[in-house]
């Protein structure tokens, strides 16, 4: 019998031990229009166990060399679908040729990077579900006007509908983290065309939040190079919705023609 895997601090590992939470996460995926699912960082397979009970085609990717033999021993049906590697370096579009969902109890130290990688491959990734540090989960799901609404909120919500599902207490993990966790689900929007230059949109959003206590006029001076009037320039970035940022980007596009 393969010994239990030790959680490793340098990998940001906090193994989920509450089976009811794992089942709720597994059940959150809609499986609407896809069957393939990639689980990131399965550890000892607490979430994996419940994913295998659902009618889906599961692949897992695990960086921890101690976890890989454990998974092979306890989930022999996954033998051909266990990838040893780092998801952040994983060539998604070379391995997956069809739409799939991403799920996991994500390492908190790289969870934002995982979301941005999913965003880069949104043509393939139709859903993203799972566990994040609660602060990150709330930020991703927050609406305009919130103190935690920021760059990641706008960029993710431009392409995905975000639902905050539930909060998980520290005691559900081994070892217990110092913070609470939040489970969210991202569903890709049907219309992926923002109707503006998407690279410029990203720059506008990032520059606007560089000085979030100031009005957008101050933040975007270096980008426009010209004076122009717009209803949003007198506002702070956290007051603007995704649609507002799209409209602002269109105005800046006109100036750059």
C-alpha positions in Angstrom: 0.0 0.0 0.0 1.4 3.4 -1.0 2.0 5.6 2.1 0.0 8.8 2.5 1.3 12.0 0.9 2.8 14.7 3.1 1.5 18.2 2.4 4.4 20.4 1.2 4.6 24.0 2.2 6.7 25.0 -0.8 4.0 23.7 -3.1 1.3 25.5 -1.1 -0.5 22.3 -0.4 -3.5 22.1 1.9 -5.2 18.7 1.3 -9.0 18.8 1.5 -10.2 16.2 3.9 -14.0 17.0 4.1 -15.6 14.6 1.7 -18.9 16.5 1.6 -17.1 19.6 0.3 -15.2 17.5 -2.3 -18.5 16.1 -3.6 -20.1 19.6 -3.8 -17.2 20.8 -5.9 -17.3 17.8 -8.2 -21.1 18.2 -8.6 -20.8 21.9 -9.5 -19.6 21.2 -13.1 -22.4 21.4 -15.5 -21.0 19.0 -18.2 -22.9 21.1 -20.6 -21.5 20.6 -24.1 -18.3 18.9 -23.0 -17.1 15.7 -21.3 -13.4 16.3 -20.8 -12.2 17.6 -17.4 -8.7 18.5 -16.2 -8.1 18.4 -12.5 -5.1 20.5 -11.3 -3.2 19.3 -8.3 -5.3 16.3 -7.2 -3.0 15.4 -4.3 -4.4 12.3 -2.7 -7.5 12.3 -4.9 -10.2 13.4 -2.5 -11.8 15.4 -5.3 -10.7 12.9 -7.9 -12.8 10.2 -6.3 -16.0 12.1 -6.8 -15.1 13.3 -10.3 -14.7 9.6 -11.3 -18.3 9.0 -10.2 -19.6 11.4 -12.8 -20.0 10.7 -16.6 -16.9 12.5 -17.7 -13.4 11.9 -19.3 -11.0 12.9 -16.5 -7.3 13.8 -16.8 -5.3 15.0 -13.8 -2.0 17.0 -13.7 0.1 16.8 -10.6 3.5 18.4 -9.8 4.2 16.6 -6.6 6.3 13.5 -7.3 5.1 11.9 -4.1 1.5 12.2 -5.2 1.8 10.7 -8.6 2.6 7.1 -7.5 -0.1 7.5 -4.8 -2.7 8.4 -7.5 -1.5 5.5 -9.8 -1.9 3.1 -6.9 -5.3 4.3 -5.7 -6.9 5.2 -9.1 -5.6 2.6 -11.6 -8.4 3.5 -14.0 -6.6 6.9 -14.4 -3.2 5.4 -15.3 -3.2 6.7 -18.9 -4.6 10.1 -17.8 -2.1 11.1 -15.1 0.2 13.9 -16.2 3.2 14.6 -14.0 4.0 18.3 -14.4 3.3 22.0 -13.7 0.0 23.3 -15.0 1.4 26.7 -15.5 3.9 25.3 -18.0 1.5 22.8 -19.5 0.9 23.1 -23.3 -2.9 23.1 -23.0 -3.6 23.5 -26.7 -1.2 20.8 -27.7 -2.9 18.2 -25.5 -6.5 19.3 -25.6 -8.2 19.7 -29.0 -11.7 19.9 -27.7 -13.6 21.9 -25.1 -13.0 21.0 -21.5 -13.5 22.2 -17.9 -10.8 23.0 -15.4 -11.3 22.0 -11.7 -9.2 21.7 -8.6 -8.4 22.6 -5.0 -5.8 25.1 -6.3 -2.6 26.0 -4.5 -3.3 29.4 -3.1 0.1 30.8 -4.1 -0.5 30.4 -7.8 -4.3 30.5 -8.0 -4.4 33.9 -9.8 -1.9 32.6 -12.3 -4.0 29.6 -13.0 -7.0 31.8 -13.7 -5.1 34.0 -16.1 -3.8 30.9 -17.9 -7.4 29.6 -18.2 -8.3 33.0 -19.6 -5.6 32.7 -22.3 -7.1 29.4 -23.3 -10.7 30.4 -23.1 -11.3 29.0 -26.6 -10.9 25.5 -25.1 -11.8 26.0 -21.4 -15.6 26.4 -21.1 -15.8 26.1 -17.3 -13.5 26.7 -14.4 -14.5 25.4 -11.0 -13.0 24.7 -7.6 -11.4 26.1 -4.4 -9.5 29.3 -4.0 -8.4 31.4 -1.1 -11.6 33.2 -0.1 -10.1 36.6 -0.8 -9.3 35.6 -4.4 -12.6 33.9 -4.9 -14.5 37.1 -3.7 -12.3 39.3 -5.9 -13.0 37.3 -9.0 -16.8 37.3 -8.3 -17.1 40.9 -7.0 -19.2 43.5 -8.8 -18.5 47.2 -9.5 -18.5 49.3 -6.4 -16.9 46.6 -4.2 -13.6 47.4 -2.5 -12.1 44.2 -3.8 -13.3 44.7 -7.4 -10.2 45.0 -9.6 -8.2 43.9 -12.6 -8.9 40.2 -12.2 -12.6 40.9 -11.7 -13.0 42.8 -14.9 -10.8 40.6 -17.1 -12.4 37.3 -16.0 -16.0 38.7 -16.1 -15.4 40.0 -19.6 -15.4 36.4 -20.8 -17.0 34.3 -18.0 -20.0 34.5 -15.8 -18.8 34.0 -12.2 -20.8 32.4 -9.4 -19.6 32.3 -5.8 -20.9 29.0 -4.6 -19.9 28.6 -0.9 -17.2 29.3 1.8 -15.1 26.5 3.3 -13.6 26.8 6.8 -10.0 26.1 7.7 -10.8 22.9 9.5 -11.7 21.1 6.2 -8.0 20.9 5.3 -4.8 19.2 6.4 -2.9 21.2 7.4 -5.5 23.9 8.1 -4.7 27.1 6.1 -4.6 30.4 8.0 -7.5 31.7 5.8 -10.9 30.6 4.7 -11.5 29.3 1.2 -14.1 30.0 -1.4 -15.5 27.8 -4.1 -16.5 29.5 -7.4 -17.6 28.5 -10.8 -16.8 30.3 -14.1 -19.0 29.6 -17.1 -17.7 30.9 -20.4 -20.1 33.4 -22.1 -21.6 32.5 -25.4 -20.4 35.7 -27.0 -16.6 36.0 -26.8 -16.4 39.1 -29.0 -16.0 42.2 -26.8 -16.4 44.5 -29.8 -13.2 46.3 -29.2 -9.4 45.8 -29.4 -8.9 43.2 -26.7 -5.2 43.9 -26.2 -6.0 47.6 -25.7 -9.0 46.6 -23.4 -6.5 44.7 -21.2 -4.1 47.7 -21.1 -7.0 50.1 -20.3 -8.2 47.9 -17.4 -4.7 47.4 -15.9 -3.7 51.0 -16.2 -7.0 52.2 -14.7 -6.4 50.2 -11.6 -2.8 51.2 -11.2 -4.0 54.2 -9.3 -7.3 53.0 -8.0 -7.8 55.9 -5.6 -7.5 58.4 -8.5 -9.9 59.1 -11.3 -9.4 57.2 -14.6 -8.4 60.4 -16.3 -5.2 60.5 -14.3 -4.5 56.8 -14.8 -4.9 56.9 -18.6 -3.0 60.1 -19.5 0.1 58.1 -20.7 -2.1 55.8 -22.8 -4.1 58.3 -24.8 -1.5 61.1 -25.3 -4.4 63.4 -26.0 -7.0 65.2 -24.0 -10.6 63.9 -24.6 -13.9 63.9 -22.8 -15.7 60.8 -21.7 -18.3 60.2 -19.0 -16.1 57.6 -17.3 -13.0 59.7 -16.9 -14.3 61.4 -13.8 -14.9 58.1 -12.0 -12.7 55.7 -10.2 -12.0 52.3 -11.8 -13.9 50.3 -9.3 -17.1 52.1 -10.4 -16.9 50.9 -14.0 -18.6 47.7 -15.2 -17.1 45.4 -17.9 -19.3 47.1 -20.5 -18.1 50.5 -19.3 -14.5 49.5 -19.8 -15.4 48.2 -23.3 -17.0 51.6 -24.2 -14.0 53.4 -22.9 -11.6 51.3 -24.9 -13.6 52.0 -28.1 -13.2 55.7 -27.4 -9.5 55.4 -27.0 -9.3 53.3 -30.2 -10.8 56.2 -32.1 -8.1 58.5 -30.7 -5.4 56.2 -31.9 -6.6 56.0 -35.5 
